[in-house]
């Protein structure tokens, strides 16, 4: 079974904006990736165990549980501590990027992002797909 370029990955997209979730889903599915959506950190944490993503895209500003808290909880779980998290934000501040790194995020994309930016982040940071 040959794939062109990067191997297909399981990607979790966490964002409270339906527009952002659907855009990311469309971009990623066009490339053949398996995509799961969550609209906030609590939903992401509830779904991550069954899905076992190879990479998580996580918005920072969300109600109930923000992206920093969500990332920190993911990274504290032994099963997901090595799962890359890429923060998504409409803000492009140095403080936001530094705070993302402090909670374990691998990278930071500023919204609006392009399809190319999402795919590059997957190629750079996504874990090799796990079997079974």
C-alpha positions as CSV (number, residue, x, y, z in Angstrom):
1,X,0.0,0.0,0.0
2,X,1.8,3.1,-1.2
3,X,1.0,6.6,-0.1
4,X,2.4,9.7,-1.7
5,X,4.5,11.8,0.7
6,X,3.7,11.6,4.4
7,X,1.9,8.6,5.8
8,X,-1.8,9.1,6.7
9,X,-2.4,10.1,10.3
10,X,-5.2,10.3,12.9
11,X,-5.7,14.0,13.7
12,X,-7.8,15.5,16.5
13,X,-8.9,19.1,15.9
14,X,-10.1,21.0,19.0
15,X,-11.6,24.4,18.4
16,X,-14.8,26.1,19.6
17,X,-15.3,27.7,16.2
18,X,-17.3,25.4,13.9
19,X,-15.8,27.2,10.9
20,X,-12.3,26.5,12.0
21,X,-13.1,22.8,12.8
22,X,-14.8,22.3,9.4
23,X,-12.0,24.0,7.5
24,X,-9.3,21.9,9.2
25,X,-11.4,18.8,8.7
26,X,-11.9,19.5,5.0
27,X,-8.1,20.2,4.4
28,X,-7.0,17.1,6.3
29,X,-9.6,14.7,4.8
30,X,-8.7,15.9,1.3
31,X,-5.2,14.4,2.0
32,X,-6.7,11.2,3.4
33,X,-6.1,11.8,7.1
34,X,-8.6,10.4,9.6
35,X,-10.0,13.4,11.5
36,X,-11.9,13.7,14.8
37,X,-13.4,17.0,15.9
38,X,-14.0,18.4,19.4
39,X,-15.4,21.8,20.3
40,X,-13.7,22.2,23.6
41,X,-11.1,20.8,25.9
42,X,-13.5,18.6,27.9
43,X,-14.8,17.0,24.7
44,X,-11.3,16.5,23.4
45,X,-10.2,14.8,26.7
46,X,-13.3,12.6,26.6
47,X,-12.6,11.4,23.1
48,X,-8.8,11.2,22.9
49,X,-8.6,7.8,24.6
50,X,-10.7,6.0,22.1
51,X,-9.3,7.8,19.1
52,X,-5.6,7.7,19.9
53,X,-4.5,10.6,17.6
54,X,-1.1,10.9,16.1
55,X,-1.3,14.7,16.4
56,X,-3.6,17.2,18.1
57,X,-4.4,20.7,16.8
58,X,-5.8,22.7,19.8
59,X,-7.3,26.2,19.9
60,X,-6.1,28.3,22.9
61,X,-9.1,30.4,23.6
62,X,-12.0,28.1,24.4
63,X,-14.7,28.1,27.0
64,X,-14.7,25.8,30.1
65,X,-11.1,24.4,29.5
66,X,-8.7,26.5,27.5
67,X,-6.1,25.1,25.1
68,X,-3.2,25.5,27.6
69,X,-5.0,23.5,30.2
70,X,-6.1,20.9,27.6
71,X,-2.5,20.5,26.3
72,X,-1.1,20.2,29.9
73,X,-3.6,17.4,30.8
74,X,-2.9,15.5,27.5
75,X,0.9,15.8,28.2
76,X,0.4,14.6,31.8
77,X,-1.2,11.3,30.6
78,X,1.5,8.7,30.2
79,X,-0.2,7.2,27.0
80,X,-0.4,10.6,25.3
81,X,2.7,12.4,26.7
82,X,4.5,12.0,23.4
83,X,1.6,12.9,21.2
84,X,2.4,16.2,19.5
85,X,0.1,19.1,20.2
86,X,0.0,22.1,17.9
87,X,-1.6,25.2,19.4
88,X,-4.0,27.3,17.2
89,X,-4.6,31.0,18.0
90,X,-5.7,34.2,16.5
91,X,-3.0,35.9,18.6
92,X,0.6,35.8,17.5
93,X,2.3,37.0,20.7
94,X,5.6,35.8,22.0
95,X,4.0,35.2,25.4
96,X,1.3,32.9,23.9
97,X,4.0,30.9,22.1
98,X,6.1,30.6,25.2
99,X,3.2,29.6,27.3
100,X,2.3,26.9,24.7
101,X,5.8,25.5,24.9
102,X,5.7,25.5,28.7
103,X,2.6,23.2,28.7
104,X,4.2,20.9,26.1
105,X,3.1,22.1,22.7
106,X,5.4,21.3,19.9
107,X,4.3,24.2,17.6
108,X,2.0,27.1,17.2
109,X,-0.1,28.1,14.2
110,X,-1.8,31.5,13.9
111,X,-5.4,31.6,12.6
112,X,-6.4,31.8,9.9
113,X,-4.1,29.0,8.9
114,X,-3.7,27.5,5.4
115,X,-4.0,24.0,4.3
116,X,-0.2,24.0,3.6
117,X,0.5,25.1,7.2
118,X,-1.6,22.3,8.6
119,X,0.0,19.7,6.4
120,X,3.5,20.9,7.1
121,X,2.8,20.7,10.9
122,X,1.7,17.1,10.4
123,X,4.8,16.2,8.4
124,X,7.1,17.9,11.0
125,X,5.5,16.8,14.2
126,X,3.1,13.9,13.8
127,X,4.1,10.6,15.4
128,X,4.3,7.6,13.1
129,X,0.9,5.9,12.8
130,X,0.4,3.3,15.4
131,X,-0.8,-0.1,14.3
132,X,-4.0,-1.9,15.5
